[in-house]
Amino acid sequence: MLICTPNNSDQMTPASFLDQIVCGDVLKVMQQIPSNSIDLAITSPPYNLGINYDNHDDSLTYEKYLEWMKQVWLETKRILVPGGRFALNIAPTSIKNFTPIHHDFSNQLREIGMIMRTEILWFKQTMLKRTAWGSWRSPSNPHILPSWEYVLVFSKDSWALEGDPRESDITADEFKRFSDGFWYIPPETHRRGHPAPFPEELIYRLIKYYTYRGNVVLDMFGGTGTVAVVAQNTKRHFLHIDISENYCKIAEQRLEAAKVIQELPISTGKPGSKIVIRKDQTPRYEKLEKAQRELVLQNRLLDERANYLTKSI
Ligand SMILES: C[S@@+](CC[C@H](N)C(=O)[O-])C[C@H]1O[C@@H](n2cnc3c(N)ncnc32)[C@H](O)[C@@H]1O
C-alpha cells in the first residue's frame, strides 16, 4: 500500500489502484479509475456545515455543494461495475434550518439513472446528550432532533451483482439480521482525531450484505480508513481516497495494525501484555455468540495496536 497523489494525465490500472490509499482530490483521483471496476462504493461525504476537517473548505453555497456532489455521483456511476452498489451515508442536517439533504441526494442519484434499492435507518440513540429542545414543554416551537442517519443504497444498471456463489460469506444469522433495515449501532467513540468516523460495524454489515469475497470496495471520502480496514479484514480489496494527508496516514496505520492483528490474533504488539475484556466496556459481552466475541476481541486488539503505533511514532 502506498500514499500517493496521482498526476492528472495517468489512468490507473486495476493493479495500480487495488488496496491503495490515495491522497488527493476526489474528482481528480476518480477520473483516473477505469470504468466498470468497482463493486461497492461506500461513503459519507463532507457535510458542508463548516466542519473542521483537516484540509478542506466545508462551507460552499448549498447550490455549489450539490453541483460538486453531482460530479462525484457521475464518476461513481461510471466506475461501478454493472450491478455494482453505492451505499451513501447521510444524516439529516441542522435543527433550525432543517435541510433534507438525503432527499436532494437521492433525487440527484435517481436523475442520473441509478436504481434506488433501499434506505437503511442507522439508529444511533444519541438523545441522552441532547440540549436543544426548542420551546421546552410548549407547542410554540419544539425541536425534533434526529437520533439516526440514513444509508441510501443504489445499484448501477441492474439489481443483481454477478459473482461466484462460493465467495458469498454471509452467515444465515447475519443475513436475517441485516435484512431488517433498522440498524442499531452506537456511534464510533474512537475518533483518531477525525470529526466523523464510521463505526466498523456499519461498514461490516454493508460489505457482508452487498459484496462477494474478492470484490473491490471504494470509499472516495475515506477519512481515517474505516471502509479500507473492514474490507481488508473481510478479504475484499479496497481503494481509499481522501484529500487529507493526515487522515491518509492514520488510515495507513490502521490497515497495518489490522494486518498484524490478523496474522497474530493474540498479540497486542506489547510483549508480555495480555488483553483483558472489561465488562463495563462491553456489557453484553457475556451474551454474545462465539463469532461475535471474536469480533469484539479483534476490534479491541485493533484499537490497542493503533494506540500503540500512534504513541510510538
Ligand atoms: C465525513 S468524512 C468521512 C469519514 C470516514 N467515513 C471515516 O470513517 O473516517 C469526509 C472526508 O472527506 C474528506 N474530503 C473533503 N474534501 C475532499 C476532497 N475534495 N477530496 C477528497 N476527500 C475530501 C475529508 O478530509 C474527510 O475525511
Ligand as a Chemical Component Dictionary entry (heavy atoms), coordinates in Angstrom:
data_LIG
# 
_chem_comp.id                   LIG 
_chem_comp.type                 NON-POLYMER 
_chem_comp.pdbx_formal_charge   0 
_chem_comp.three_letter_code    LIG 
# 
loop_
_chem_comp_atom.comp_id 
_chem_comp_atom.atom_id 
_chem_comp_atom.alt_atom_id 
_chem_comp_atom.type_symbol 
_chem_comp_atom.charge 
_chem_comp_atom.model_Cartn_x 
_chem_comp_atom.model_Cartn_y 
_chem_comp_atom.model_Cartn_z 
_chem_comp_atom.pdbx_ordinal 
LIG C1  C1  C 0  -17.462 12.655 6.690  1  
LIG S1  S1  S 1  -15.752 12.466 6.484  2  
LIG C2  C2  C 0  -15.537 10.737 6.185  3  
LIG C3  C3  C 0  -15.100 9.960  7.406  4  
LIG C4  C4  C 0  -14.882 8.460  7.171  5  
LIG N1  N1  N 0  -16.148 7.825  6.857  6  
LIG C5  C5  C 0  -14.213 7.735  8.389  7  
LIG O1  O1  O 0  -14.711 6.675  8.831  8  
LIG O2  O2  O -1 -13.185 8.213  8.883  9  
LIG C6  C6  C 0  -15.437 13.232 4.941  10 
LIG C7  C7  C 0  -13.996 13.176 4.467  11 
LIG O3  O3  O 0  -13.909 13.809 3.181  12 
LIG C8  C8  C 0  -12.597 14.323 3.030  13 
LIG N2  N2  N 0  -12.619 15.301 1.906  14 
LIG C9  C9  C 0  -13.129 16.548 1.911  15 
LIG N3  N3  N 0  -12.959 17.135 0.705  16 
LIG C10 C10 C 0  -12.354 16.232 -0.099 17 
LIG C11 C11 C 0  -11.934 16.248 -1.460 18 
LIG N4  N4  N 0  -12.104 17.314 -2.246 19 
LIG N5  N5  N 0  -11.359 15.156 -1.951 20 
LIG C12 C12 C 0  -11.165 14.036 -1.162 21 
LIG N6  N6  N 0  -11.534 13.971 0.136  22 
LIG C13 C13 C 0  -12.119 15.049 0.669  23 
LIG C14 C14 C 0  -12.292 14.928 4.401  24 
LIG O4  O4  O 0  -10.887 15.028 4.604  25 
LIG C15 C15 C 0  -12.979 13.926 5.350  26 
LIG O5  O5  O 0  -12.053 12.987 5.853  27 
# 
loop_
_chem_comp_bond.comp_id 
_chem_comp_bond.atom_id_1 
_chem_comp_bond.atom_id_2 
_chem_comp_bond.value_order 
_chem_comp_bond.pdbx_ordinal 
LIG C1  S1  SING 1  
LIG S1  C2  SING 2  
LIG S1  C6  SING 3  
LIG C2  C3  SING 4  
LIG C3  C4  SING 5  
LIG C4  N1  SING 6  
LIG C4  C5  SING 7  
LIG C5  O1  DOUB 8  
LIG C5  O2  SING 9  
LIG C6  C7  SING 10 
LIG C7  O3  SING 11 
LIG C7  C15 SING 12 
LIG O3  C8  SING 13 
LIG C8  N2  SING 14 
LIG C8  C14 SING 15 
LIG N2  C9  SING 16 
LIG N2  C13 SING 17 
LIG C9  N3  DOUB 18 
LIG N3  C10 SING 19 
LIG C10 C11 SING 20 
LIG C10 C13 DOUB 21 
LIG C11 N4  SING 22 
LIG C11 N5  DOUB 23 
LIG N5  C12 SING 24 
LIG C12 N6  DOUB 25 
LIG N6  C13 SING 26 
LIG C14 O4  SING 27 
LIG C14 C15 SING 28 
LIG C15 O5  SING 29 
# 
